[in-house]
Amino acid sequence: MEIAIVADTHDNLKNLEKALNWINKEGIELILHCGDISRQETIDFIAKKFQGEIKYVKGNADYNLDLLNSLELEVDGKKIWFDHYPEEAKRMALSGKYDLALYGHTHRPWDKVYGNCHMINPGELAGQFYKPTFAVYDTKTQMLELKILEKL
């Protein structure tokens, strides 16, 4: 199963829509959003545009949203933990309990392997500091791809 990993959308609906169109076209059925959505309207927009399931965690720009700070789940036998902050993701990656530890906040794409755990930041969809990006992880092949929005 392929999972789309996004973070730091900061209400950029134009970039978000382009990413969602590609994700839908590819038949990806799960998005994990690592925080900094910003407003409920953005969550509502995603609900209208995305055909699959999405899970969110709270970022520092999500103070008005009622979201959990972190989530733990299992997908195709892969144990996944995600939140918004790199320090906590690193702690979880080093714990040895997870296959994936996901985060956002820095807006910078990142992938580092600690033991058997990928610690992944998909970059930012907002395009505030870097080119807009998101990541796709395949649970079967364990392949990770960074998607650069302008190249889709």
N, CA, C and O atoms as a GROMACS GRO file, in nm:
protein
  608
    1MET      N    1   0.084  -0.119   0.000
    1MET     CA    2   0.000   0.000   0.000
    1MET      C    3   0.088   0.124   0.000
    1MET      O    4   0.189   0.130   0.071
    2GLU      N    5   0.051   0.222  -0.078
    2GLU     CA    6   0.122   0.349  -0.079
    2GLU      C    7   0.053   0.446   0.016
    2GLU      O    8  -0.069   0.454   0.023
    3ILE      N    9   0.136   0.520   0.088
    3ILE     CA   10   0.089   0.622   0.182
    3ILE      C   11   0.148   0.755   0.140
    3ILE      O   12   0.268   0.766   0.114
    4ALA      N   13   0.063   0.857   0.132
    4ALA     CA   14   0.114   0.992   0.107
    4ALA      C   15   0.139   1.057   0.243
    4ALA      O   16   0.057   1.048   0.334
    5ILE      N   17   0.254   1.122   0.254
    5ILE     CA   18   0.292   1.190   0.378
    5ILE      C   19   0.307   1.338   0.345
    5ILE      O   20   0.386   1.375   0.258
    6VAL      N   21   0.230   1.420   0.414
    6VAL     CA   22   0.234   1.565   0.389
    6VAL      C   23   0.252   1.639   0.521
    6VAL      O   24   0.227   1.585   0.629
    7ALA      N   25   0.297   1.762   0.510
    7ALA     CA   26   0.313   1.847   0.628
    7ALA      C   27   0.313   1.993   0.586
    7ALA      O   28   0.334   2.026   0.469
    8ASP      N   29   0.288   2.077   0.682
    8ASP     CA   30   0.304   2.222   0.666
    8ASP      C   31   0.234   2.276   0.541
    8ASP      O   32   0.297   2.337   0.455
    9THR      N   33   0.104   2.251   0.532
    9THR     CA   34   0.026   2.305   0.421
    9THR      C   35  -0.007   2.452   0.442
    9THR      O   36  -0.019   2.527   0.345
   10HIS      N   37  -0.022   2.495   0.565
   10HIS     CA   38  -0.046   2.636   0.599
   10HIS      C   39  -0.150   2.701   0.508
   10HIS      O   40  -0.131   2.813   0.461
   11ASP      N   41  -0.258   2.631   0.486
   11ASP     CA   42  -0.373   2.683   0.410
   11ASP      C   43  -0.343   2.716   0.263
   11ASP      O   44  -0.419   2.792   0.203
   12ASN      N   45  -0.238   2.664   0.206
   12ASN     CA   46  -0.211   2.688   0.064
   12ASN      C   47  -0.297   2.590  -0.016
   12ASN      O   48  -0.252   2.480  -0.051
   13LEU      N   49  -0.420   2.630  -0.046
   13LEU     CA   50  -0.516   2.542  -0.112
   13LEU      C   51  -0.478   2.510  -0.256
   13LEU      O   52  -0.508   2.401  -0.306
   14LYS      N   53  -0.412   2.602  -0.323
   14LYS     CA   54  -0.372   2.577  -0.462
   14LYS      C   55  -0.271   2.460  -0.466
   14LYS      O   56  -0.289   2.366  -0.543
   15ASN      N   57  -0.168   2.466  -0.384
   15ASN     CA   58  -0.069   2.359  -0.381
   15ASN      C   59  -0.130   2.230  -0.329
   15ASN      O   60  -0.102   2.121  -0.380
   16LEU      N   61  -0.214   2.242  -0.229
   16LEU     CA   62  -0.280   2.126  -0.172
   16LEU      C   63  -0.367   2.056  -0.275
   16LEU      O   64  -0.365   1.933  -0.285
   17GLU      N   65  -0.442   2.133  -0.353
   17GLU     CA   66  -0.528   2.074  -0.455
   17GLU      C   67  -0.446   2.000  -0.561
   17GLU      O   68  -0.484   1.891  -0.605
   18LYS      N   69  -0.335   2.058  -0.602
   18LYS     CA   70  -0.250   1.991  -0.702
   18LYS      C   71  -0.198   1.858  -0.647
   18LYS      O   72  -0.197   1.757  -0.717
   19ALA      N   73  -0.154   1.858  -0.522
   19ALA     CA   74  -0.105   1.734  -0.459
   19ALA      C   75  -0.218   1.632  -0.446
   19ALA      O   76  -0.198   1.515  -0.476
   20LEU      N   77  -0.335   1.676  -0.403
   20LEU     CA   78  -0.448   1.584  -0.387
   20LEU      C   79  -0.493   1.526  -0.520
   20LEU      O   80  -0.528   1.408  -0.528
   21ASN      N   81  -0.491   1.606  -0.625
   21ASN     CA   82  -0.527   1.555  -0.758
   21ASN      C   83  -0.433   1.442  -0.799
   21ASN      O   84  -0.477   1.340  -0.850
   22TRP      N   85  -0.303   1.461  -0.777
   22TRP     CA   86  -0.205   1.358  -0.811
   22TRP      C   87  -0.225   1.235  -0.723
   22TRP      O   88  -0.223   1.122  -0.773
   23ILE      N   89  -0.244   1.254  -0.594
   23ILE     CA   90  -0.262   1.143  -0.499
   23ILE      C   91  -0.387   1.062  -0.537
   23ILE      O   92  -0.383   0.939  -0.537
   24ASN      N   93  -0.495   1.130  -0.569
   24ASN     CA   94  -0.617   1.060  -0.613
   24ASN      C   95  -0.593   0.982  -0.742
   24ASN      O   96  -0.635   0.867  -0.754
   25LYS      N   97  -0.526   1.046  -0.838
   25LYS     CA   98  -0.499   0.983  -0.968
   25LYS      C   99  -0.416   0.855  -0.951
   25LYS      O  100  -0.436   0.758  -1.024
   26GLU      N  101  -0.326   0.857  -0.856
   26GLU     CA  102  -0.238   0.742  -0.831
   26GLU      C  103  -0.307   0.633  -0.749
   26GLU      O  104  -0.251   0.525  -0.730
   27GLY      N  105  -0.428   0.661  -0.702
   27GLY     CA  106  -0.503   0.561  -0.625
   27GLY      C  107  -0.454   0.543  -0.482
   27GLY      O  108  -0.481   0.440  -0.420
   28ILE      N  109  -0.383   0.640  -0.431
   28ILE     CA  110  -0.336   0.634  -0.292
   28ILE      C  111  -0.457   0.658  -0.200
   28ILE      O  112  -0.533   0.752  -0.219
   29GLU      N  113  -0.471   0.570  -0.102
   29GLU     CA  114  -0.592   0.572  -0.019
   29GLU      C  115  -0.571   0.622   0.122
   29GLU      O  116  -0.666   0.629   0.200
   30LEU      N  117  -0.447   0.659   0.158
   30LEU     CA  118  -0.419   0.706   0.293
   30LEU      C  119  -0.320   0.821   0.288
   30LEU      O  120  -0.215   0.812   0.224
   31ILE      N  121  -0.355   0.929   0.357
   31ILE     CA  122  -0.265   1.043   0.375
   31ILE      C  123  -0.242   1.059   0.525
   31ILE      O  124  -0.335   1.054   0.605
   32LEU      N  125  -0.116   1.078   0.560
   32LEU     CA  126  -0.079   1.113   0.697
   32LEU      C  127  -0.027   1.256   0.694
   32LEU      O  128   0.073   1.286   0.629
   33HIS      N  129  -0.096   1.345   0.766
   33HIS     CA  130  -0.060   1.487   0.766
   33HIS      C  131   0.009   1.519   0.898
   33HIS      O  132  -0.048   1.504   1.005
   34CYS      N  133   0.133   1.564   0.887
   34CYS     CA  134   0.219   1.586   1.004
   34CYS      C  135   0.209   1.727   1.062
   34CYS      O  136   0.306   1.779   1.117
   35GLY      N  137   0.094   1.789   1.049
   35GLY     CA  138   0.069   1.915   1.119
   35GLY      C  139   0.095   2.041   1.040
   35GLY      O  140   0.155   2.040   0.933
   36ASP      N  141   0.048   2.152   1.099
   36ASP     CA  142   0.045   2.285   1.041
   36ASP      C  143  -0.046   2.291   0.919
   36ASP      O  144  -0.006   2.328   0.809
   37ILE      N  145  -0.169   2.253   0.946
   37ILE     CA  146  -0.278   2.264   0.850
   37ILE      C  147  -0.322   2.410   0.851
   37ILE      O  148  -0.334   2.473   0.745
   38SER      N  149  -0.346   2.463   0.967
   38SER     CA  150  -0.378   2.601   1.004
   38SER      C  151  -0.525   2.626   1.033
   38SER      O  152  -0.557   2.676   1.141
   39ARG      N  153  -0.617   2.593   0.942
   39ARG     CA  154  -0.758   2.625   0.967
   39ARG      C  155  -0.849   2.506   0.936
   39ARG      O  156  -0.814   2.418   0.857
   40GLN      N  157  -0.964   2.506   0.998
   40GLN     CA  158  -1.064   2.402   0.975
   40GLN      C  159  -1.108   2.400   0.828
   40GLN      O  160  -1.140   2.294   0.775
   41GLU      N  161  -1.110   2.516   0.764
   41GLU     CA  162  -1.150   2.523   0.624
   41GLU      C  163  -1.058   2.438   0.535
   41GLU      O  164  -1.103   2.382   0.435
   42THR      N  165  -0.932   2.428   0.571
   42THR     CA  166  -0.839   2.346   0.494
   42THR      C  167  -0.871   2.198   0.512
   42THR      O  168  -0.866   2.121   0.417
   43ILE      N  169  -0.905   2.158   0.634
   43ILE     CA  170  -0.947   2.019   0.659
   43ILE      C  171  -1.075   1.989   0.580
   43ILE      O  172  -1.088   1.882   0.522
   44ASP      N  173  -1.169   2.083   0.578
   44ASP     CA  174  -1.294   2.066   0.503
   44ASP      C  175  -1.264   2.054   0.353
   44ASP      O  176  -1.326   1.974   0.283
   45PHE      N  177  -1.171   2.134   0.303
   45PHE     CA  178  -1.131   2.131   0.162
   45PHE      C  179  -1.075   1.992   0.127
   45PHE      O  180  -1.111   1.935   0.024
   46ILE      N  181  -0.989   1.940   0.213
   46ILE     CA  182  -0.931   1.807   0.189
   46ILE      C  183  -1.040   1.702   0.187
   46ILE      O  184  -1.039   1.612   0.102
   47ALA      N  185  -1.134   1.711   0.279
   47ALA     CA  186  -1.244   1.612   0.287
   47ALA      C  187  -1.324   1.610   0.158
   47ALA      O  188  -1.373   1.504   0.117
   48LYS      N  189  -1.340   1.725   0.093
   48LYS     CA  190  -1.414   1.732  -0.034
   48LYS      C  191  -1.332   1.680  -0.152
   48LYS      O  192  -1.388   1.624  -0.247
   49LYS      N  193  -1.201   1.697  -0.147
   49LYS     CA  194  -1.115   1.666  -0.262
   49LYS      C  195  -1.050   1.528  -0.258
   49LYS      O  196  -1.012   1.475  -0.362
   50PHE      N  197  -1.036   1.470  -0.139
   50PHE     CA  198  -0.964   1.344  -0.127
   50PHE      C  199  -1.060   1.228  -0.110
   50PHE      O  200  -1.153   1.235  -0.029
   51GLN      N  201  -1.037   1.122  -0.186
   51GLN     CA  202  -1.128   1.008  -0.189
   51GLN      C  203  -1.098   0.904  -0.082
   51GLN      O  204  -1.179   0.814  -0.060
   52GLY      N  205  -0.984   0.913  -0.014
   52GLY     CA  206  -0.944   0.812   0.083
   52GLY      C  207  -0.953   0.860   0.226
   52GLY      O  208  -1.032   0.948   0.259
   53GLU      N  209  -0.869   0.800   0.311
   53GLU     CA  210  -0.866   0.831   0.453
   53GLU      C  211  -0.748   0.924   0.482
   53GLU      O  212  -0.641   0.910   0.422
   54ILE      N  213  -0.768   1.018   0.572
   54ILE     CA  214  -0.659   1.105   0.613
   54ILE      C  215  -0.654   1.113   0.764
   54ILE      O  216  -0.757   1.120   0.832
   55LYS      N  217  -0.533   1.112   0.816
   55LYS     CA  218  -0.510   1.125   0.960
   55LYS      C  219  -0.423   1.248   0.981
   55LYS      O  220  -0.326   1.271   0.908
   56TYR      N  221  -0.460   1.327   1.082
   56TYR     CA  222  -0.391   1.452   1.112
   56TYR      C  223  -0.332   1.450   1.252
   56TYR      O  224  -0.384   1.383   1.342
   57VAL      N  225  -0.222   1.523   1.270
   57VAL     CA  226  -0.174   1.559   1.403
   57VAL      C  227  -0.160   1.710   1.408
   57VAL      O  228  -0.152   1.778   1.305
   58LYS      N  229  -0.156   1.760   1.529
   58LYS     CA  230  -0.154   1.905   1.552
   58LYS      C  231  -0.013   1.961   1.540
   58LYS      O  232   0.082   1.905   1.594
   59GLY      N  233  -0.003   2.072   1.469
   59GLY     CA  234   0.122   2.146   1.460
   59GLY      C  235   0.113   2.275   1.538
   59GLY      O  236   0.008   2.306   1.593
   60ASN      N  237   0.221   2.350   1.543
   60ASN     CA  238   0.221   2.476   1.619
   60ASN      C  239   0.131   2.583   1.558
   60ASN      O  240   0.096   2.679   1.627
   61ALA      N  241   0.094   2.570   1.432
   61ALA     CA  242   0.003   2.667   1.368
   61ALA      C  243  -0.143   2.621   1.374
   61ALA      O  244  -0.230   2.683   1.314
   62ASP      N  245  -0.168   2.512   1.446
   62ASP     CA  246  -0.303   2.453   1.450
   62ASP      C  247  -0.370   2.474   1.586
   62ASP      O  248  -0.447   2.388   1.631
   63TYR      N  249  -0.343   2.585   1.650
   63TYR     CA  250  -0.391   2.608   1.786
   63TYR      C  251  -0.543   2.611   1.796
   63TYR      O  252  -0.596   2.586   1.904
   64ASN      N  253  -0.614   2.640   1.690
   64ASN     CA  254  -0.761   2.641   1.693
   64ASN      C  255  -0.823   2.509   1.649
   64ASN      O  256  -0.945   2.498   1.644
   65LEU      N  257  -0.741   2.410   1.618
   65LEU     CA  258  -0.792   2.281   1.572
   65LEU      C  259  -0.785   2.178   1.684
   65LEU      O  260  -0.687   2.172   1.759
   66ASP      N  261  -0.890   2.098   1.695
   66ASP     CA  262  -0.897   1.995   1.797
   66ASP      C  263  -0.838   1.866   1.741
   66ASP      O  264  -0.910   1.779   1.692
   67LEU      N  265  -0.706   1.854   1.748
   67LEU     CA  266  -0.634   1.739   1.693
   67LEU      C  267  -0.542   1.682   1.801
   67LEU      O  268  -0.503   1.752   1.894
   68LEU      N  269  -0.507   1.556   1.786
   68LEU     CA  270  -0.410   1.494   1.876
   68LEU      C  271  -0.270   1.544   1.843
   68LEU      O  272  -0.242   1.581   1.729
   69ASN      N  273  -0.182   1.544   1.940
   69ASN     CA  274  -0.044   1.586   1.918
   69ASN      C  275   0.036   1.482   1.843
   69ASN      O  276   0.130   1.516   1.770
   70SER      N  277   0.001   1.355   1.860
   70SER     CA  278   0.070   1.248   1.790
   70SER      C  279  -0.026   1.133   1.767
   70SER      O  280  -0.130   1.122   1.832
   71LEU      N  281   0.010   1.048   1.673
   71LEU     CA  282  -0.070   0.928   1.643
   71LEU      C  283   0.023   0.811   1.618
   71LEU      O  284   0.135   0.826   1.570
   72GLU      N  285  -0.027   0.695   1.653
   72GLU     CA  286   0.042   0.570   1.630
   72GLU      C  287  -0.056   0.479   1.557
   72GLU      O  288  -0.171   0.468   1.597
   73LEU      N  289  -0.010   0.414   1.450
   73LEU     CA  290  -0.096   0.323   1.377
   73LEU      C  291  -0.013   0.216   1.310
   73LEU      O  292   0.110   0.224   1.305
   74GLU      N  293  -0.081   0.115   1.260
   74GLU     CA  294  -0.015   0.009   1.186
   74GLU      C  295  -0.083  -0.004   1.051
   74GLU      O  296  -0.205  -0.012   1.042
   75VAL      N  297  -0.002  -0.005   0.946
   75VAL     CA  298  -0.050  -0.017   0.809
   75VAL      C  299   0.031  -0.126   0.741
   75VAL      O  300   0.153  -0.117   0.732
   76ASP      N  301  -0.036  -0.228   0.692
   76ASP     CA  302   0.031  -0.340   0.624
   76ASP      C  303   0.149  -0.396   0.706
   76ASP      O  304   0.254  -0.428   0.651
   77GLY      N  305   0.129  -0.405   0.835
   77GLY     CA  306   0.233  -0.460   0.921
   77GLY      C  307   0.343  -0.362   0.957
   77GLY      O  308   0.435  -0.397   1.031
   78LYS      N  309   0.336  -0.240   0.908
   78LYS     CA  310   0.435  -0.137   0.940
   78LYS      C  311   0.382  -0.051   1.055
   78LYS      O  312   0.272   0.004   1.048
   79LYS      N  313   0.463  -0.041   1.160
   79LYS     CA  314   0.427   0.042   1.274
   79LYS      C  315   0.473   0.185   1.247
   79LYS      O  316   0.590   0.210   1.219
   80ILE      N  317   0.376   0.276   1.256
   80ILE     CA  318   0.402   0.416   1.220
   80ILE      C  319   0.367   0.505   1.339
   80ILE      O  320   0.265   0.487   1.404
   81TRP      N  321   0.454   0.599   1.364
   81TRP     CA  322   0.430   0.701   1.466
   81TRP      C  323   0.453   0.836   1.399
   81TRP      O  324   0.550   0.853   1.326
   82PHE      N  325   0.363   0.934   1.426
   82PHE     CA  326   0.388   1.066   1.368
   82PHE      C  327   0.336   1.178   1.456
   82PHE      O  328   0.237   1.165   1.527
   83ASP      N  329   0.408   1.288   1.447
   83ASP     CA  330   0.370   1.413   1.511
   83ASP      C  331   0.428   1.527   1.428
   83ASP      O  332   0.465   1.506   1.312
   84HIS      N  333   0.436   1.646   1.485
   84HIS     CA  334   0.483   1.761   1.409
   84HIS      C  335   0.631   1.791   1.431
   84HIS      O  336   0.693   1.858   1.348
   85TYR      N  337   0.687   1.744   1.540
   85TYR     CA  338   0.817   1.792   1.583
   85TYR      C  339   0.931   1.691   1.566
   85TYR      O  340   0.914   1.574   1.598
   86PRO      N  341   1.047   1.737   1.515
   86PRO     CA  342   1.158   1.645   1.487
   86PRO      C  343   1.218   1.580   1.611
   86PRO      O  344   1.262   1.465   1.605
   87GLU      N  345   1.220   1.650   1.723
   87GLU     CA  346   1.281   1.594   1.844
   87GLU      C  347   1.206   1.469   1.889
   87GLU      O  348   1.268   1.368   1.923
   88GLU      N  349   1.075   1.477   1.890
   88GLU     CA  350   0.995   1.362   1.933
   88GLU      C  351   1.002   1.250   1.830
   88GLU      O  352   1.006   1.132   1.867
   89ALA      N  353   1.003   1.284   1.702
   89ALA     CA  354   1.015   1.182   1.597
   89ALA      C  355   1.148   1.108   1.611
   89ALA      O  356   1.153   0.986   1.595
   90LYS      N  357   1.253   1.180   1.640
   90LYS     CA  358   1.383   1.114   1.656
   90LYS      C  359   1.380   1.021   1.778
   90LYS      O  360   1.433   0.910   1.773
   91ARG      N  361   1.320   1.067   1.885
   91ARG     CA  362   1.309   0.982   2.004
   91ARG      C  363   1.235   0.853   1.972
   91ARG      O  364   1.276   0.745   2.016
   92MET      N  365   1.127   0.862   1.896
   92MET     CA  366   1.050   0.744   1.858
   92MET      C  367   1.126   0.656   1.759
   92MET      O  368   1.120   0.534   1.766
   93ALA      N  369   1.198   0.719   1.667
   93ALA     CA  370   1.278   0.642   1.571
   93ALA      C  371   1.385   0.560   1.644
   93ALA      O  372   1.410   0.445   1.609
   94LEU      N  373   1.446   0.620   1.744
   94LEU     CA  374   1.550   0.552   1.821
   94LEU      C  375   1.497   0.447   1.917
   94LEU      O  376   1.573   0.364   1.966
   95SER      N  377   1.367   0.451   1.944
   95SER     CA  378   1.307   0.357   2.039
   95SER      C  379   1.310   0.212   1.990
   95SER      O  380   1.305   0.119   2.069
   96GLY      N  381   1.317   0.195   1.858
   96GLY     CA  382   1.316   0.061   1.801
   96GLY      C  383   1.177   0.001   1.788
   96GLY      O  384   1.164  -0.114   1.746
   97LYS      N  385   1.073   0.075   1.822
   97LYS     CA  386   0.936   0.024   1.818
   97LYS      C  387   0.869   0.044   1.682
   97LYS      O  388   0.768  -0.021   1.653
   98TYR      N  389   0.923   0.132   1.599
   98TYR     CA  390   0.851   0.175   1.478
   98TYR      C  391   0.932   0.150   1.351
   98TYR      O  392   1.055   0.146   1.352
   99ASP      N  393   0.858   0.135   1.241
   99ASP     CA  394   0.918   0.128   1.108
   99ASP      C  395   0.930   0.267   1.047
   99ASP      O  396   1.022   0.294   0.969
  100LEU      N  397   0.837   0.354   1.082
  100LEU     CA  398   0.836   0.492   1.032
  100LEU      C  399   0.810   0.587   1.148
  100LEU      O  400   0.722   0.563   1.231
  101ALA      N  401   0.887   0.695   1.154
  101ALA     CA  402   0.862   0.805   1.247
  101ALA      C  403   0.856   0.931   1.161
  101ALA      O  404   0.956   0.971   1.101
  102LEU      N  405   0.741   0.993   1.155
  102LEU     CA  406   0.715   1.103   1.062
  102LEU      C  407   0.698   1.235   1.138
  102LEU      O  408   0.649   1.236   1.251
  103TYR      N  409   0.738   1.343   1.076
  103TYR     CA  410   0.724   1.474   1.138
  103TYR      C  411   0.722   1.583   1.031
  103TYR      O  412   0.741   1.555   0.912
  104GLY      N  413   0.701   1.706   1.072
  104GLY     CA  414   0.703   1.823   0.985
  104GLY      C  415   0.786   1.932   1.051
  104GLY      O  416   0.900   1.909   1.091
  105HIS      N  417   0.729   2.049   1.062
  105HIS     CA  418   0.779   2.166   1.137
  105HIS      C  419   0.897   2.237   1.072
  105HIS      O  420   0.894   2.360   1.061
  106THR      N  421   0.999   2.167   1.028
  106THR     CA  422   1.117   2.234   0.973
  106THR      C  423   1.098   2.277   0.828
  106THR      O  424   1.176   2.356   0.775
  107HIS      N  425   0.995   2.224   0.764
  107HIS     CA  426   0.962   2.250   0.624
  107HIS      C  427   1.065   2.190   0.528
  107HIS      O  428   1.053   2.206   0.406
  108ARG      N  429   1.163   2.122   0.579
  108ARG     CA  430   1.273   2.069   0.498
  108ARG      C  431   1.260   1.917   0.482
  108ARG      O  432   1.252   1.844   0.581
  109PRO      N  433   1.257   1.868   0.357
  109PRO     CA  434   1.250   1.723   0.337
  109PRO      C  435   1.370   1.654   0.401
  109PRO      O  436   1.483   1.704   0.396
  110TRP      N  437   1.343   1.538   0.462
  110TRP     CA  438   1.449   1.468   0.534
  110TRP      C  439   1.414   1.321   0.545
  110TRP      O  440   1.298   1.286   0.567
  111ASP      N  441   1.513   1.236   0.530
  111ASP     CA  442   1.496   1.092   0.553
  111ASP      C  443   1.626   1.040   0.611
  111ASP      O  444   1.731   1.047   0.549
  112LYS      N  445   1.616   0.986   0.730
  112LYS     CA  446   1.732   0.925   0.794
  112LYS      C  447   1.687   0.793   0.854
  112LYS      O  448   1.577   0.784   0.910
  113VAL      N  449   1.770   0.692   0.843
  113VAL     CA  450   1.736   0.562   0.896
  113VAL      C  451   1.811   0.540   1.027
  113VAL      O  452   1.933   0.553   1.034
  114TYR      N  453   1.734   0.506   1.130
  114TYR     CA  454   1.789   0.470   1.260
  114TYR      C  455   1.752   0.323   1.283
  114TYR      O  456   1.635   0.293   1.309
  115GLY      N  457   1.847   0.234   1.275
  115GLY     CA  458   1.817   0.092   1.288
  115GLY      C  459   1.727   0.049   1.173
  115GLY      O  460   1.769   0.053   1.057
  116ASN      N  461   1.605   0.008   1.204
  116ASN     CA  462   1.507  -0.030   1.102
  116ASN      C  463   1.398   0.075   1.082
  116ASN      O  464   1.296   0.049   1.018
  117CYS      N  465   1.420   0.194   1.136
  117CYS     CA  466   1.316   0.298   1.131
  117CYS      C  467   1.358   0.414   1.041
  117CYS      O  468   1.464   0.473   1.058
  118HIS      N  469   1.270   0.446   0.943
  118HIS     CA  470   1.287   0.567   0.862
  118HIS      C  471   1.229   0.684   0.941
  118HIS      O  472   1.113   0.680   0.983
  119MET      N  473   1.309   0.786   0.962
  119MET     CA  474   1.260   0.912   1.019
  119MET      C  475   1.244   1.007   0.902
  119MET      O  476   1.342   1.046   0.838
  120ILE      N  477   1.119   1.046   0.874
  120ILE     CA  478   1.089   1.116   0.749
  120ILE      C  479   1.017   1.249   0.774
  120ILE      O  480   0.921   1.256   0.851
  121ASN      N  481   1.066   1.353   0.709
  121ASN     CA  482   0.996   1.479   0.696
  121ASN      C  483   0.966   1.495   0.548
  121ASN      O  484   1.059   1.497   0.467
  122PRO      N  485   0.838   1.507   0.509
  122PRO     CA  486   0.804   1.518   0.367
  122PRO      C  487   0.826   1.657   0.307
  122PRO      O  488   0.797   1.679   0.189
  123GLY      N  489   0.876   1.750   0.388
  123GLY     CA  490   0.890   1.887   0.340
  123GLY      C  491   0.760   1.963   0.361
  123GLY      O  492   0.679   1.925   0.445
  124GLU      N  493   0.741   2.067   0.287
  124GLU     CA  494   0.624   2.152   0.303
  124GLU      C  495   0.544   2.162   0.174
  124GLU      O  496   0.600   2.169   0.065
  125LEU      N  497   0.412   2.162   0.188
  125LEU     CA  498   0.327   2.188   0.072
  125LEU      C  499   0.302   2.338   0.054
  125LEU      O  500   0.262   2.381  -0.054
  126ALA      N  501   0.325   2.415   0.158
  126ALA     CA  502   0.296   2.558   0.151
  126ALA      C  503   0.388   2.633   0.056
  126ALA      O  504   0.347   2.733  -0.003
  127GLY      N  505   0.512   2.588   0.041
  127GLY     CA  506   0.607   2.660  -0.043
  127GLY      C  507   0.656   2.788   0.020
  127GLY      O  508   0.690   2.882  -0.051
  128GLN      N  509   0.661   2.794   0.152
  128GLN     CA  510   0.704   2.916   0.220
  128GLN      C  511   0.855   2.934   0.220
  128GLN      O  512   0.904   3.045   0.197
  129PHE      N  513   0.929   2.827   0.244
  129PHE     CA  514   1.074   2.836   0.256
  129PHE      C  515   1.148   2.753   0.151
  129PHE      O  516   1.260   2.785   0.112
  130TYR      N  517   1.084   2.647   0.107
  130TYR     CA  518   1.143   2.555   0.009
  130TYR      C  519   1.039   2.524  -0.098
  130TYR      O  520   0.922   2.562  -0.085
  131LYS      N  521   1.081   2.457  -0.202
  131LYS     CA  522   0.985   2.413  -0.304
  131LYS      C  523   0.881   2.322  -0.238
  131LYS      O  524   0.915   2.244  -0.150
  132PRO      N  525   0.754   2.332  -0.278
  132PRO     CA  526   0.651   2.246  -0.221
  132PRO      C  527   0.675   2.100  -0.255
  132PRO      O  528   0.696   2.063  -0.370
  133THR      N  529   0.672   2.016  -0.151
  133THR     CA  530   0.696   1.873  -0.166
  133THR      C  531   0.604   1.794  -0.074
  133THR      O  532   0.546   1.848   0.020
  134PHE      N  533   0.594   1.665  -0.103
  134PHE     CA  534   0.534   1.567  -0.013
  134PHE      C  535   0.603   1.435  -0.043
  134PHE      O  536   0.681   1.426  -0.138
  135ALA      N  537   0.575   1.334   0.037
  135ALA     CA  538   0.642   1.205   0.018
  135ALA      C  539   0.540   1.094  -0.003
  135ALA      O  540   0.425   1.104   0.040
  136VAL      N  541   0.585   0.988  -0.069
  136VAL     CA  542   0.504   0.868  -0.086
  136VAL      C  543   0.588   0.750  -0.040
  136VAL      O  544   0.702   0.733  -0.084
  137TYR      N  545   0.532   0.671   0.049
  137TYR     CA  546   0.600   0.553   0.103
  137TYR      C  547   0.520   0.429   0.066
  137TYR      O  548   0.399   0.424   0.087
  138ASP      N  549   0.588   0.329   0.012
  138ASP     CA  550   0.525   0.202  -0.026
  138ASP      C  551   0.555   0.100   0.085
  138ASP      O  552   0.671   0.066   0.109
  139THR      N  553   0.452   0.052   0.150
  139THR     CA  554   0.470  -0.041   0.262
  139THR      C  555   0.521  -0.176   0.217
  139THR      O  556   0.585  -0.247   0.295
  140LYS      N  557   0.496  -0.214   0.094
  140LYS     CA  558   0.541  -0.344   0.043
  140LYS      C  559   0.690  -0.343   0.008
  140LYS      O  560   0.765  -0.432   0.048
  141THR      N  561   0.732  -0.241  -0.068
  141THR     CA  562   0.871  -0.234  -0.115
  141THR      C  563   0.961  -0.155  -0.020
  141THR      O  564   1.084  -0.161  -0.031
  142GLN      N  565   0.901  -0.080   0.072
  142GLN     CA  566   0.970   0.008   0.165
  142GLN      C  567   1.042   0.121   0.093
  142GLN      O  568   1.137   0.179   0.145
  143MET      N  569   0.996   0.152  -0.029
  143MET     CA  570   1.054   0.261  -0.107
  143MET      C  571   0.988   0.394  -0.067
  143MET      O  572   0.867   0.401  -0.046
  144LEU      N  573   1.070   0.495  -0.058
  144LEU     CA  574   1.026   0.629  -0.026
  144LEU      C  575   1.059   0.720  -0.143
  144LEU      O  576   1.171   0.719  -0.192
  145GLU      N  577   0.961   0.798  -0.187
  145GLU     CA  578   0.984   0.894  -0.296
  145GLU      C  579   0.942   1.033  -0.250
  145GLU      O  580   0.836   1.051  -0.191
  146LEU      N  581   1.027   1.130  -0.278
  146LEU     CA  582   0.992   1.269  -0.255
  146LEU      C  583   0.930   1.322  -0.383
  146LEU      O  584   0.989   1.312  -0.491
  147LYS      N  585   0.812   1.378  -0.372
  147LYS     CA  586   0.743   1.436  -0.488
  147LYS      C  587   0.756   1.587  -0.483
  147LYS      O  588   0.714   1.652  -0.387
  148ILE      N  589   0.813   1.643  -0.588
  148ILE     CA  590   0.827   1.788  -0.600
  148ILE      C  591   0.706   1.837  -0.680
  148ILE      O  592   0.686   1.798  -0.795
  149LEU      N  593   0.627   1.920  -0.618
  149LEU     CA  594   0.497   1.959  -0.673
  149LEU      C  595   0.506   2.015  -0.814
  149LEU      O  596   0.422   1.982  -0.898
  150GLU      N  597   0.604   2.097  -0.842
  150GLU     CA  598   0.614   2.159  -0.976
  150GLU      C  599   0.647   2.060  -1.085
  150GLU      O  600   0.634   2.091  -1.204
  151LYS      N  601   0.690   1.938  -1.048
  151LYS     CA  602   0.723   1.837  -1.148
  151LYS      C  603   0.611   1.737  -1.170
  151LYS      O  604   0.626   1.644  -1.249
  152LEU      N  605   0.499   1.754  -1.101
  152LEU     CA  606   0.386   1.662  -1.119
  152LEU      C  607   0.299   1.706  -1.235
  152LEU      O  608   0.199   1.641  -1.265
   0.00000   0.00000   0.00000
